[in-house]
C-alpha cells in the first residue's frame, strides 16, 4: 500500500496504478507485489517485491508494456536494494526552486552544495571536502538541465559560505552557462570563455595548488567549475587535459574541487586519468544506454529513460539515487543577489 505525501495524486489513483503494474507483469509470468513507493515533484515511484527467480532484465524488457498500461510516455525500471522500482512520470510535474529549499534547511556543513529533492522527498546535499566526493562530473544532453544543475550547485555554495571560506574559478567555453554568476563576490578571476584563457586560469590554479602543498594549507576552498568540458578538451588539446588531470589528481588535498559538465562524455575524450578522478557522477537524460554507461561509470542505470529538465541520477560508490534538481527562475535572481 502506497502512502502518498502532501500535494500528491490521490490514494485511489496510486493504488489503481499499482494494480496495473501487478497485472501487466503477472500476464507475462512475472508475479510481483507492489509493497510501497513515494511521490516526488516529477515522478511516482512504485517499489516491487519480485517472485523468487524473477530476473531484473525481464522486468526491464517489459517497460514499454508497463508504460502503455499506465498511460505514460515511458517508465524506468531500476533496482532498489532487494526491491525493484518502477518510476512513472507524474501527469502534473512541479519544479523545485532553490531559494525556498535553502530557507527550509536549518544548517548546512561548510562547502556543501544543494542539489535538489530525492525520491523520498528529502533535500540532497553534497559536501565537496568529503573523501568520497572531492570532484564531480555532471552529464546530460541538451534539455537535461545539466548547466542549470551546475549553476544551482555553485549558487547554493555561494549563498551558504563566505568569500573567505569559498572561492569560484569558472570556465565557460560557450559563454552562456556561467555568465549569470559573474557578479558573485566569490569569483576569483574573469570567467574563461575560450581554451587560451582557460589554460591561463588553470595554470594559475596549479601554481596556487603547489603553494598550498608546500605550506600545508587547504583554505579557502576553490571550486573549479568547467561547463562543456569536452568542447574545451577538443579545442585546448593536451595542455588543457594535462592541467585538468593534475587538478583532479592532486587538488583535494589543497582544497580544490573540480565540477565538470559534459553533454556526451566518452572514454577516449576524457582520458583514463581524468575519468578515474570523478567519484561522484550526476547524470541527466542521455541519448542511449551506451551513453548512460559511460556517463555513470556503470551499466543498467537507465539514464537514457530519464525525463529531462532536471531529472537526474546521483551515482557514487556503486549506489544510485534519483533526484529532481533545484533551479533558480529569473524572478528569484534579485533575491539571490540580495542574499550575498
Buried (B, 14 or more C-beta within 10 A) or exposed (E): EBEBEEEBBEEEBBBEBBEBBBEBBEEEEBBBEBEBBBBBBBBBBBBBBBEEEBEEEBBBEBBEBBBEBBEBEBBBBBBBEEBBBBBBBBEEBEEBBBBEBBEEEEEBEBBBBBBBBBBBEEBBBBEBBBEEBBBBBBBBBEEBBBBBBBBBBBBBBBBBBEBEBBBBBBBBBEEEBBEBBEEBEBBBBEBBBBBEBBBEBBEEBBEBBEEBEEEEEBBBBBBBBBBBBBBBBEEBEEEBBBBBBBBBBBBBEBBBBBBBBBBBBEEEBBBEBBBEBBBBBBBBBBEEBEBBBBBBBEEBBBBBBBBBBBBBBBBBEEEBBBBBBBBBEEEBEEEBEEEE
